[in-house]
Amino acid sequence: MYQDDPYDEAPAGPAHYGIPPGALPDKRPVEAQRMGLSRHTQEGALMEFATHLSPAKPTHRFIAWIMLAAFAAPVLYTVYILL
């Protein structure tokens, strides 16, 4: 390619600087590690997001209530239809 092409090479990431992937501490709960959940899976990303919510902040509480409604609504609707 051309010598001045900025898109010729990918930018260097942590692996390019000699940091092995296992060098960073794993902060996941033991149960999440056992199940193989990480922030790279859908369930793990949701769990990580929920664990970072602080009950002391009103906006975080509001988001937690929205999440609870989002997960409880399909269950409640299904029970309502079945009855």
Secondary structure as UniProt FT lines:
FT   TURN            3..4
FT   TURN            6..7
FT   HELIX           14..17
FT   HELIX           21..23
FT   HELIX           30..35
FT   TURN            39..40
FT   HELIX           42..51
FT   TURN            55..56
FT   HELIX           58..82
//
